[in-house]
Amino acid sequence: MAAREEVLALQAEVAQREAELSSLKQRLAAALLADQEPERLVPVPPLPPKAALSRDEILRYSRQLVLPELGVRGQLRLATASVLVVGCGGLGCPLAQYLASAGVGRLGLVDYDVVEMSNLPRQVLHGEALAGQAKVLSAAASLRRLNSAVECVPYAQALTPATALDLVRRYDVVADCSDNVPTRYLVNDACVLAGRPLVSASALRFEGQITVYHYDGGPCYRCVFPQPPPAETVTNCADGGVLGVVTGVLGCLQALEALKIAAGLGPSYSGSLLLFDALRGHFRCIKLRSRRPDCAACGERPTVTDLQDYEAFCGSSATDKCRSLQLLSPEERVSVADYKRLLDSGSPHLLLDVRPQVEVDICRLPHALHIPLKHLQRRDAESLKLLGEAMRKGKQGAQEGAALPIYVICKLGNDSQKAVKILQSLTAARELDSLTVQDVVGGLMAWAAKIDGTFPQY
Ligand SMILES: Nc1ncnc2c1ncn2[C@@H]1O[C@H](COP(=O)(O)OP(=O)(O)OP(=O)(O)O)[C@@H](O)[C@H]1O
């Protein structure tokens, strides 16, 4: 084999094995998750009271000790305070970093996930060398390097209804740095039941928001959001994207609120929501409604007296990062392996890629027709014309009278299902010729993991 060909073959094999390793690591994380039992929570004794700062502590914290609002009294409170960080991702990393460097006595770190390369631009406690390792272990190691006096307690598991109350009760303040709605309700209800303040933030694309729930008679998450949003309207960072510095800003603000609560200064955003628009450089604070007397969690006659099945309540998963939607029946879907067989057979069909242009710029299958889901959603005339033409052209090779099969693909297999629904409704409304349409399960990321190791994962 010529040297060049051998290089290409070896590169393809390395890429294939890396993809296999990455999917193996994800399976390992899922297996670890399934294997855990609530009673395995490490017991932690309460932090002992502290009467004075050591010489080293005075030197280390001198710049914040001279702040009259904090002083020695506040620093001693920090040293005996504990904060539970739910999620060691884009928000949890900067939050934990600043809490540790400010001298908070104990940090509980809970996360079920492992470090991936795509985490590194914003999950600043993790490094390249730790890819594949549990996020809580990587974060704890980083934090110990930063401040060895801070006790870090890693919980390499998901916060679940079985564990949440026990964990939350062990800490003075809770920070929700998770990325999904079921966990938000779970953390809220656990905080209400355990009587703990909750510093909550979220970030997506160039925007973020932060507030403090259930602090000193203020509203809880359920007061503001009594019902979860429809699952299909919620986007995560993997789908919508996020700029690392945006989660950094929000994580730092969360750290600030948690520190003020722990030091006895009180938070700024109880009963109000700070909105951050990074593109315009705007901060805006809006008042939230006050505590609801009829709130299911913190109201006068609460119905949430125990933690529930939050995934059922929200109709979405708390740990499945792809948030796989199930909009279609199995007959309306095709696996990447079956699609590859069809492609290899040369059978006439149309592959429709419905990702946004920005993702198509990253990578694409060359034979796919690209029409973004958004264009289909708004019945864009140009796009429908393009689709109609492609169908007519493709039909020339197909059997007489048979509809040209369309396969719809996206990144993870959620948008493709929405697109199939739209195409079906367009056919029903006779806006498109009759067609048979299926989506490709798992999308291009399944293609990269199972079919073509050289195809980029993003
Ligand atoms: N119920 C839960 N228990 C523990 N950790 C959770 C729970 N829900 C979410 N998390 C964690 O919260 C973190 C959220 O951070 P972030 O969204 O920045 O990371 P990510 O999910 O790794 O990102 P990406 O979406 O890019 O893959 C994740 O590390 C996730 O594992």
The ligand as a MOL file (V3000), in Angstrom:
LIG
                    3D

  0  0  0     0  0            999 V3000
M  V30 BEGIN CTAB
M  V30 COUNTS 31 33 0 0 0
M  V30 BEGIN ATOM
M  V30 1 N -30.0600 15.2450 37.9860 0
M  V30 2 C -28.7680 15.5440 37.8520 0
M  V30 3 N -27.8730 15.0810 38.7530 0
M  V30 4 C -26.5680 15.3740 38.6480 0
M  V30 5 N -26.0410 16.1150 37.6800 0
M  V30 6 C -26.8800 16.6140 36.7630 0
M  V30 7 C -28.2760 16.3520 36.7900 0
M  V30 8 N -28.8480 16.9660 35.7340 0
M  V30 9 C -27.8490 17.5860 35.0760 0
M  V30 10 N -26.6680 17.3580 35.6780 0
M  V30 11 C -25.3380 17.8490 35.2620 0
M  V30 12 O -25.3950 19.2430 35.1290 0
M  V30 13 C -24.3700 19.6580 34.2450 0
M  V30 14 C -24.9320 20.7410 33.3570 0
M  V30 15 O -23.8670 21.3830 32.7360 0
M  V30 16 P -23.7350 21.6560 31.1930 0
M  V30 17 O -25.0540 21.7270 30.5450 0
M  V30 18 O -22.8070 22.7950 31.0640 0
M  V30 19 O -22.9340 20.3400 30.7700 0
M  V30 20 P -23.1760 19.1860 29.6970 0
M  V30 21 O -24.5100 18.5650 29.9110 0
M  V30 22 O -21.9820 18.3040 29.8250 0
M  V30 23 O -23.0990 19.9640 28.3360 0
M  V30 24 P -23.5000 19.5400 26.8510 0
M  V30 25 O -24.9870 19.7690 26.7880 0
M  V30 26 O -22.7210 20.4650 26.0050 0
M  V30 27 O -23.1240 18.1100 26.6770 0
M  V30 28 C -23.9260 18.4230 33.4630 0
M  V30 29 O -22.6080 18.0860 33.8340 0
M  V30 30 C -24.9150 17.3530 33.8820 0
M  V30 31 O -24.3420 16.0740 33.9520 0
M  V30 END ATOM
M  V30 BEGIN BOND
M  V30 1 1 1 2
M  V30 2 1 2 3
M  V30 3 2 2 7
M  V30 4 2 3 4
M  V30 5 1 4 5
M  V30 6 2 5 6
M  V30 7 1 6 7
M  V30 8 1 6 10
M  V30 9 1 7 8
M  V30 10 2 8 9
M  V30 11 1 9 10
M  V30 12 1 10 11
M  V30 13 1 11 12
M  V30 14 1 11 30
M  V30 15 1 12 13
M  V30 16 1 13 14
M  V30 17 1 13 28
M  V30 18 1 14 15
M  V30 19 1 15 16
M  V30 20 2 16 17
M  V30 21 1 16 18
M  V30 22 1 16 19
M  V30 23 1 19 20
M  V30 24 2 20 21
M  V30 25 1 20 22
M  V30 26 1 20 23
M  V30 27 1 23 24
M  V30 28 2 24 25
M  V30 29 1 24 26
M  V30 30 1 24 27
M  V30 31 1 28 29
M  V30 32 1 28 30
M  V30 33 1 30 31
M  V30 END BOND
M  V30 END CTAB
M  END
